[in-house]
Amino acid sequence: MENLSFEESLEKLEEIVNKLESGDVPLDDAIDEFNNAMQLVKICNEKLNSAEEAIAKIVQENGDLIEFKPSE
């Protein structure tokens, strides 16, 4: 799952949310899907943080940014 792109991870996350919102998922399956969703959220968050750092580095190299502060 970690090899997915940000877009693929987000798409799979949306599929899980839609499935869970339908209410037609047995409890055990819902728990598994929720765990999968949490892994996808972590992957998306890591990819976003990595992108923010890369952008901050590029901007800093151009002299326009003093300090990188990741969003929380």
Secondary structure as UniProt FT lines:
FT   TURN            2..3
FT   HELIX           6..22
FT   HELIX           27..61
FT   TURN            62..63
//
